[in-house]
């Protein structure tokens, strides 16, 4: 089981890294999934994610609160909207690609919006 969780965590982390570059593919949920898998499969990799300068604050905040602030959600969905819109515009004349980008963007926004929202004054670690 640990091996499967390690593979799932690694796949989620790779998808999260791809999501940094690919508009519409959310990064945050994949990094959270990778951390959850690594917590069970590899405490060393979980600690590495928690102590990383880019993923650490996000993961520590998530583990403490299990929610995102409205500001974080707005930035995430807004940046996806901008990037997906730009990508759709750049693929003019390729309807299938445009529809795929639109679907991926909608899925990404849906994933982020499903995460519970906490008030801005809630404590952060």
LUMVONU-697170 format. One record per residue (C-alpha): residue in three letters; x, y, z. Coordinates in steps of 0.001 Angstrom, whole numbers, plus 500000, padded with zeros to 6 digits. Example, Ala and Ser with C-alpha at 12.3 -4.5 7.8 and 13.67 -1.06 7.14 Angstrom:
2
residuo: Ala&x: 512300&y: 495500&z: 507800
residuo: Ser&x: 513670&y: 498940&z: 507140
//
This chain:
125
residuo: Unk&x: 500000&y: 500000&z: 500000
residuo: Unk&x: 502863&y: 502390&z: 500780
residuo: Unk&x: 504202&y: 501862&z: 497265
residuo: Unk&x: 500859&y: 502767&z: 495699
residuo: Unk&x: 500592&y: 505866&z: 497884
residuo: Unk&x: 504135&y: 506877&z: 496899
residuo: Unk&x: 503261&y: 506486&z: 493189
residuo: Unk&x: 500000&y: 508426&z: 493657
residuo: Unk&x: 501827&y: 511170&z: 495566
residuo: Unk&x: 504511&y: 511443&z: 492922
residuo: Unk&x: 501945&y: 511552&z: 490116
residuo: Unk&x: 499966&y: 514231&z: 491988
residuo: Unk&x: 503120&y: 516284&z: 492543
residuo: Unk&x: 504044&y: 516043&z: 488845
residuo: Unk&x: 500517&y: 517134&z: 487867
residuo: Unk&x: 500777&y: 520014&z: 490331
residuo: Unk&x: 504055&y: 521118&z: 488768
residuo: Unk&x: 502520&y: 520878&z: 485292
residuo: Unk&x: 499611&y: 522952&z: 486625
residuo: Unk&x: 502019&y: 525814&z: 487267
residuo: Unk&x: 502582&y: 526048&z: 483511
residuo: Unk&x: 499322&y: 524722&z: 482044
residuo: Unk&x: 496375&y: 527073&z: 482383
residuo: Unk&x: 493256&y: 525473&z: 483804
residuo: Unk&x: 495049&y: 522680&z: 485651
residuo: Unk&x: 494992&y: 523571&z: 489341
residuo: Unk&x: 498257&y: 523295&z: 491246
residuo: Unk&x: 497072&y: 523543&z: 494853
residuo: Unk&x: 494820&y: 520446&z: 495022
residuo: Unk&x: 497522&y: 518266&z: 493467
residuo: Unk&x: 500172&y: 519493&z: 495903
residuo: Unk&x: 497743&y: 518861&z: 498785
residuo: Unk&x: 497053&y: 515355&z: 497463
residuo: Unk&x: 500771&y: 514653&z: 497104
residuo: Unk&x: 501365&y: 515736&z: 500714
residuo: Unk&x: 498519&y: 513519&z: 501948
residuo: Unk&x: 499895&y: 510508&z: 500078
residuo: Unk&x: 503450&y: 511154&z: 501240
residuo: Unk&x: 502276&y: 511547&z: 504854
residuo: Unk&x: 501295&y: 507857&z: 504785
residuo: Unk&x: 503911&y: 506518&z: 502364
residuo: Unk&x: 507071&y: 508517&z: 503032
residuo: Unk&x: 507430&y: 510761&z: 506074
residuo: Unk&x: 510737&y: 511984&z: 504612
residuo: Unk&x: 509087&y: 513252&z: 501404
residuo: Unk&x: 506177&y: 514704&z: 503389
residuo: Unk&x: 508656&y: 516618&z: 505565
residuo: Unk&x: 510489&y: 517798&z: 502449
residuo: Unk&x: 507247&y: 519263&z: 501057
residuo: Unk&x: 506415&y: 520864&z: 504418
residuo: Unk&x: 509857&y: 522461&z: 504636
residuo: Unk&x: 510091&y: 523582&z: 500996
residuo: Unk&x: 510043&y: 527354&z: 500588
residuo: Unk&x: 507250&y: 527296&z: 497987
residuo: Unk&x: 505009&y: 524424&z: 499082
residuo: Unk&x: 505668&y: 524597&z: 502840
residuo: Unk&x: 503517&y: 527617&z: 503756
residuo: Unk&x: 500579&y: 526319&z: 501699
residuo: Unk&x: 500761&y: 522843&z: 503230
residuo: Unk&x: 501247&y: 524042&z: 506803
residuo: Unk&x: 498283&y: 526391&z: 506386
residuo: Unk&x: 496172&y: 523583&z: 504929
residuo: Unk&x: 497087&y: 521138&z: 507696
residuo: Unk&x: 496208&y: 523736&z: 510333
residuo: Unk&x: 492924&y: 524987&z: 508840
residuo: Unk&x: 491727&y: 522613&z: 506074
residuo: Unk&x: 490393&y: 525639&z: 504167
residuo: Unk&x: 491405&y: 528574&z: 501974
residuo: Unk&x: 490722&y: 532266&z: 502436
residuo: Unk&x: 488335&y: 534001&z: 500063
residuo: Unk&x: 491297&y: 536065&z: 498812
residuo: Unk&x: 493291&y: 532933&z: 497940
residuo: Unk&x: 490328&y: 531428&z: 496100
residuo: Unk&x: 489691&y: 534685&z: 494223
residuo: Unk&x: 493327&y: 534898&z: 493114
residuo: Unk&x: 493352&y: 531233&z: 492063
residuo: Unk&x: 490131&y: 531368&z: 490054
residuo: Unk&x: 490940&y: 534811&z: 488638
residuo: Unk&x: 494373&y: 533756&z: 487406
residuo: Unk&x: 492887&y: 530605&z: 485875
residuo: Unk&x: 490255&y: 532731&z: 484122
residuo: Unk&x: 492901&y: 535073&z: 482693
residuo: Unk&x: 495193&y: 532266&z: 481536
residuo: Unk&x: 492408&y: 530110&z: 480098
residuo: Unk&x: 490956&y: 533127&z: 478268
residuo: Unk&x: 494365&y: 533989&z: 476823
residuo: Unk&x: 494916&y: 530365&z: 475795
residuo: Unk&x: 491507&y: 530118&z: 474136
residuo: Unk&x: 492214&y: 533354&z: 472274
residuo: Unk&x: 495617&y: 532090&z: 471129
residuo: Unk&x: 494067&y: 528914&z: 469700
residuo: Unk&x: 491620&y: 530736&z: 467420
residuo: Unk&x: 490266&y: 528469&z: 464709
residuo: Unk&x: 490870&y: 525279&z: 466721
residuo: Unk&x: 487478&y: 524695&z: 468268
residuo: Unk&x: 488320&y: 521309&z: 469815
residuo: Unk&x: 491358&y: 522729&z: 471619
residuo: Unk&x: 489372&y: 525765&z: 472753
residuo: Unk&x: 486599&y: 523577&z: 474159
residuo: Unk&x: 489141&y: 521362&z: 475906
residuo: Unk&x: 490775&y: 524422&z: 477495
residuo: Unk&x: 487377&y: 525720&z: 478569
residuo: Unk&x: 486482&y: 522351&z: 480121
residuo: Unk&x: 489822&y: 522101&z: 481955
residuo: Unk&x: 489435&y: 525653&z: 483235
residuo: Unk&x: 485917&y: 524936&z: 484470
residuo: Unk&x: 487104&y: 521775&z: 486244
residuo: Unk&x: 489984&y: 523682&z: 487825
residuo: Unk&x: 487692&y: 526445&z: 489075
residuo: Unk&x: 485185&y: 523874&z: 490363
residuo: Unk&x: 487927&y: 522093&z: 492335
residuo: Unk&x: 489139&y: 525323&z: 493934
residuo: Unk&x: 485623&y: 526558&z: 494700
residuo: Unk&x: 484719&y: 523283&z: 496426
residuo: Unk&x: 487461&y: 523776&z: 499029
residuo: Unk&x: 485961&y: 525237&z: 502231
residuo: Unk&x: 486329&y: 529010&z: 502689
residuo: Unk&x: 487459&y: 530576&z: 505945
residuo: Unk&x: 487366&y: 534207&z: 507005
residuo: Unk&x: 490404&y: 536376&z: 506411
residuo: Unk&x: 490850&y: 536831&z: 510152
residuo: Unk&x: 491259&y: 533102&z: 510829
residuo: Unk&x: 494652&y: 532143&z: 512221
residuo: Unk&x: 497435&y: 531028&z: 509917
residuo: Unk&x: 500453&y: 529068&z: 511141
//
